């Protein structure tokens, strides 16, 4: 079971992780349902790999999907019963009782949200997109941001991972 069924994909790329045989292979597919000139696949893949490594889930097979606000709002309503806009959602299928699923996880990033928030904060869209990718991947690693203490831990992890990308 996957959250998405997006027939109109603008671009799909697949990269396998480290060639070092001592590290678990991370497999990430980048799926662009909207144009995202602000961030290339290499940077997106590095952000996923860094966040998963930080959360000690380097071998996870992930689809990273760049979508628009309506798509993510629909998923937010469908899966969390919340019809409001959101910036990123993560789905972890690795614990499913079914046969091993591929991907084992999906991270949905709203490019519209990133552009709107970046404009409001006068920050680069590129940086906001990286933050959303890292945030979603950290959710896959067990980080949460609902309680204040958990949110502080999530923000600290985001800072560490983002700093490693600079």
JOTAKA-V981733 format. One record per pair of residues at least 4 apart in sequence whose ideal C-beta (glycine too) atoms are under 6 Angstrom apart, sorted by sequence separation. I is the first residue (numbers start at 1). J is the second residue. D is the distance in Angstrom with one decimal. If there is no record, write none. Layout:
# JOTAKA-V981733
<<I/J/D> <I/J/D>>
This chain:
# JOTAKA-V981733
<<32/36/5.6> <39/43/5.4> <41/45/5.9> <67/71/4.0> <69/73/5.8> <75/79/5.8> <76/80/5.5> <113/117/6.0> <114/118/5.9> <123/127/5.5> <131/135/6.0> <158/162/5.9> <18/23/4.5> <39/44/5.7> <52/57/4.8> <53/58/5.1> <67/72/5.4> <96/101/5.8> <118/123/4.8> <138/143/4.0> <145/150/6.0> <52/58/5.2> <76/82/5.3> <77/83/4.3> <144/150/4.4> <145/151/4.4> <118/125/4.4> <17/25/5.0> <52/60/5.6> <93/101/4.5> <16/25/5.7> <17/26/3.5> <145/154/4.4> <76/86/4.9> <94/104/4.1> <115/125/5.3> <118/128/4.3> <16/27/5.5> <30/41/4.8> <93/104/5.6> <114/125/5.6> <117/128/5.5> <143/154/4.7> <73/85/5.4> <15/28/5.9> <92/105/4.9> <30/44/5.5> <48/62/5.9> <72/86/5.9> <75/89/5.8> <114/128/4.1> <143/157/5.8> <14/29/4.9> <91/106/4.6> <114/129/4.8> <48/64/5.9> <69/85/5.6> <13/30/4.7> <28/45/5.3> <90/107/4.9> <114/132/6.0> <12/31/5.2> <89/108/4.7> <138/157/5.4> <28/48/5.0> <44/64/6.0> <11/32/4.3> <88/109/5.3> <9/31/5.5> <10/32/4.7> <26/49/5.5> <87/110/5.4> <109/132/4.6> <9/33/5.8> <134/158/5.4> <87/113/4.2> <6/33/5.3> <134/161/4.8> <13/41/4.8> <107/136/3.8> <15/45/5.2> <36/66/4.8> <26/58/5.4> <31/63/6.0> <34/66/5.8> <24/58/4.7> <27/61/4.4> <28/62/5.0> <29/63/4.7> <30/64/5.1> <31/65/4.6> <32/66/4.8> <33/67/5.1> <34/68/5.2> <24/59/3.1> <105/140/5.1> <28/64/6.0> <72/108/5.6> <72/110/4.4> <63/103/4.4> <61/102/5.7> <62/103/5.6> <67/108/5.5> <69/110/5.5> <61/103/4.7> <61/104/4.6> <62/105/4.8> <63/106/4.7> <64/107/5.1> <65/108/4.9> <66/109/5.4> <69/112/4.0> <60/104/5.3> <68/112/5.2> <88/132/4.3> <60/105/5.6> <66/111/5.3> <87/132/5.3> <90/136/4.3> <88/135/5.5> <88/136/4.2> <92/140/5.2> <90/139/4.1> <90/140/5.2> <3/75/5.9> <36/111/5.4> <34/111/5.1> <47/130/5.1> <51/134/4.6> <55/138/5.8> <57/141/5.1> <52/137/5.6> <47/133/4.3> <51/137/3.4> <55/141/2.3> <38/125/4.3> <39/126/5.5> <47/134/5.5> <51/138/5.4> <3/91/5.0> <38/126/4.8> <48/137/5.5> <39/129/4.8> <3/106/5.8> <54/161/5.0> <51/161/5.0> <50/161/5.0> <50/164/5.2> <50/165/5.9>>
